[in-house]
Amino acid sequence: MGIKENLKKIETEIFDIKEKSGQQDRIVQLLAVSKTKPVEFLIDAYECGQRLFGENRINEAEIKVPLLPSDAIFHMIGHLQSNKVKKACQLFDCIQSVDSLKIAKKINNSCLELDKIMDVYLEINIVNDVHKTGFIIDDQFYNVFNEIISLDNIKVLGLMCIGAHVSDKGIIKESFNSLKQLSEDLRVKFPNFKGEKLSMGMSSDYSEAIEAGSTMVRVGSSIFGIRK
Ligand SMILES: *Cc1c(COP(=O)(O)O)cnc(C)c1O
């Protein structure tokens, strides 16, 4: 199947899952994860009406972003190195992979220079796996969180996670439920914090993520084909 059919199929599935889980009224956005794919694929998707794209490397984004019309929206979803922050702030409309206070402060400083406010998500290591990126939720996290939401040139829209990497759908859904719960807890603890968005769900697990309350699924291989 081609990109057009894939996009249609996924949009329909998202609609059906929302209906089935009684969430017709919630908006679930589709981020087309185009990392490693040629720019022609992105243009194809754009011509089908897709506007949201996800990339994970600065060098790759530098080539692709200028080749898409200016209303295409790019989200950074990969781990960001300090020395690439400034470039990332120039290229991207949103950074979903904020995984440390240090990176948050760097983004804030770069955006101050660029006179812009960056939309971000905080990436949460929801399965507490030391080999994965993202914040681990311990006592210290709440202090760090408080510092991040006080930065003036970033706006924390919500939380992002990668679901548990297991085959048991119940465990995967549990990990998404935990992210939703964390998001609610944070809004109780920090009444000034309004970030309700939840970026969760990929090709293999977006149904579970939507059932658990995802507001954005990040889908790559089911749209553009498997990556080598
Ligand atoms: C690659 C990637 C995706 C998309 O993965 P697929 O399995 O191809 O849908 C989503 N989120 C992140 C953070 C990724 O790195």
The ligand as a MOL file (V3000), in Angstrom:
LIG
                    3D

  0  0  0     0  0            999 V3000
M  V30 BEGIN CTAB
M  V30 COUNTS 15 15 0 0 0
M  V30 BEGIN ATOM
M  V30 1 C 10.7220 6.0270 15.5550 0
M  V30 2 C 9.8600 6.5880 16.5990 0
M  V30 3 C 8.4570 6.4880 16.5150 0
M  V30 4 C 7.7150 5.7780 15.4020 0
M  V30 5 O 7.9430 4.3980 15.4480 0
M  V30 6 P 7.1480 3.3750 14.5110 0
M  V30 7 O 7.2440 2.0950 15.2480 0
M  V30 8 O 7.8470 3.3460 13.1980 0
M  V30 9 O 5.7490 3.8580 14.4030 0
M  V30 10 C 7.7150 7.0840 17.5240 0
M  V30 11 N 8.3020 7.7260 18.5590 0
M  V30 12 C 9.6340 7.8240 18.6810 0
M  V30 13 C 10.2120 8.5420 19.8490 0
M  V30 14 C 10.4600 7.2500 17.7080 0
M  V30 15 O 11.7880 7.3670 17.8490 0
M  V30 END ATOM
M  V30 BEGIN BOND
M  V30 1 1 1 2
M  V30 2 1 2 3
M  V30 3 2 2 14
M  V30 4 1 3 4
M  V30 5 2 3 10
M  V30 6 1 4 5
M  V30 7 1 5 6
M  V30 8 2 6 7
M  V30 9 1 6 8
M  V30 10 1 6 9
M  V30 11 1 10 11
M  V30 12 2 11 12
M  V30 13 1 12 13
M  V30 14 1 12 14
M  V30 15 1 14 15
M  V30 END BOND
M  V30 END CTAB
M  END
